[in-house]
Amino acid sequence: MTPLSTLESKPVNMLLVDDDDGDAKAVQRAFLRARIANPFYRAIDGIDALDILRGENGKTALPSPRLLLVDLNMPRMNGIELVAELRADPALQPLVVFILTTSHREEDMAAAYDLHVAGYILKEKAGEDFLRLTALIDNYWRIVELP
C-alpha cells in the first residue's frame, strides 16, 4: 500500500466525519481497495471531530497534515457548523475539507463553498463503493501543493 503524502513525504492523516456507519465502512473499504495506506480516523459528528482535532475530552490530537471528509447532516453539530468552527479557529483554519453528502440543496452547496471547502461531493456521484472518491483524493494530494 502507498500512503498519500505531502511534498515533505509526511503521510496525510484523513478524518472522516460521518454519523452513518455504513457510509463510513464503505469509505474505509474503498481506501483499502485503492491500496491507500494513510492513517484513517472517524468522528461521528462535528463535536467529536473538534475533540479529535484539538486533542480535547480525552482524545489524542490528530497530527498534521490532515484532510477531512465531512458529511453535512449529523446530530449535535452538522457539517456546515463544523467547517464554520474550523475556519474561525486559526490553528484549524488551513485544513483541507471536502464535503461528502447526500444533500442536493443549493443552499448547502453555497454555504459549504462560502466556507472555502476544497470540494462538494455527492455520495451517489462518488462512484461505486466510493472508488472514484479515493481516486480524487489520491490525485488531489499528488497535484496540489500546500503551504
N, C-alpha and C positions, 0 to 999 in steps of 0.2 A: 504494500500500500504506500502511496505517496501522499505526504501531507501538503496542503496548500501552505504557502509561506509568503512573507513579505520579502522585500529585497534583502533584508538583513538575515534571511533564512530562519526566522523565528516562526514556528507553527502558529497558524491563526486559530484562536480559540473561538468556537462557534457556540452561541447561546440561542436555543430555540425557545421562544416564549409562546406557549400554546397550551390551553387547558384541555384539548381533545387528545386523549391517549392514543386513539387510532391514527390520527394525523401525525402525532409525534413519533410513533413507531415507524410509520411509513417513511417519514423524512430520514430517520436514522438508518433504516434499511437501505434507502437509496444511496446515502453517503457510503455505506459499507459496500454496496454493489458496485459503486463507481470507484472503489478502492481509494477513497479519500480518508486518510487516517488521522485527521485532525481531532484534537480533543473536542468533544461534543457534550454540551451541557443542556439541561432543560429547566425552565421555570414554568410554573403553572399559571401565572398571571403577572401583571406589572409590578405589584408589590414584591413578589418573590424574586423577580428579575432584579429590582433595585437592591434587594438584600444581597444577592449574589454578586452584583457588580460593585457594590460598595463594601462588601465584607461585613455586613451587619447582621444582627439577630442570629448569631451562631453560624453564619455562612462564611466560608473562606472566599476572599475576593478572587474573582476570575482574572487571571493575568492577561496582559496585553500581548499582542494585538488581539482585538475582539471584533467579531462580526455577529450581528443579531438578525434573526428571522423572527418577526413579531406578528402574531395574529391580532386582529382588531377586536373581536368580540370575546371578551373574557370577563369573569367576575372580579369584584373588588377594584381593579384598575385595568381599564381596557388599553388597547394598543396605542391609540391617539394620546391618551393621558400619559402613558409611559414615555412615548417619544417626546412629548412636551416637557416632561420632567428631565429627560436626558439632555435636551437642548438647553435647559435652564441651569444645568449643573456644569460648571467649567471643566471639571475632571472627566465628565462623561460626554460632553458636547461633541467631541470629534468621532464618536463611534459610528461605524458604518451600519446602517439599519435598512433592511429590506422588509417591507410589509408582505406577509403571506396570508391571504384571507379568502373567504368566500364572498365577501361584500362587493357587489357591483355598483354600489351607490356612488354617484359622482361627488357627493359631499364628503364621503370618506376618503376618496382618492385625492381630492383637493386639499383636505385637511392634512393628509399624510405628506403630500409634496410641499405644502406650506411649511412643514417641519423639516424639510430637506432630507427626506429619505432617499436612499440610492435607487430604489425601485418599488413598484407596487405590483405584486404578482398575485393573480387569481389562482387559487389552489387547483381549480379544474384545468387551467392552462399551463400549469407547471409540468404537465406531462404524466404519462402513465407511471404510477408509483413514484412520482417526484424525480424521475431520472433527468428530465430537462432542467429542473431546478439545480441539481448537482452540477450539471454542465455549465449553467450560467454562473454559479458561484466559483467554480474552478477557473473559468475564463476571466471572470472579473479580477481575481487575485493575480492572474498571470499577466494581465494587460494594464490594469490601473496602478499608477504609482501614488502612494500615500506618503504624507509627511512623516 
